[in-house]
Amino acid sequence: MDMQTWRDARTQATDATESIRAALAALGVPESAWSSVRPVVTHTGQAYVHLGMIRADAVEQIAEALRVPSAP
């Protein structure tokens, strides 16, 4: 993988990481619950976000926010 591919993937992973951090903060999830969230680039140049271990109560908040209301 060339350096530009890595930089592009790192930028994508970092942007996505910041997005999920901002969303968790907006939900009121304390930073200590999601401090292990970090950007990752694989050896093939794929961008990922490692969520790490997140407290169960924080995951419940996240799940509640993701639920789509049922149609009546």
Secondary structure, 3 states (H helix, E strand, C coil): CCHHHHHHHHHHHHHHHHHHHHHHHHCCCCHHHHCCCEEEECCCCCEEEECCCCCHHHHHHHHHHHCCCCCC
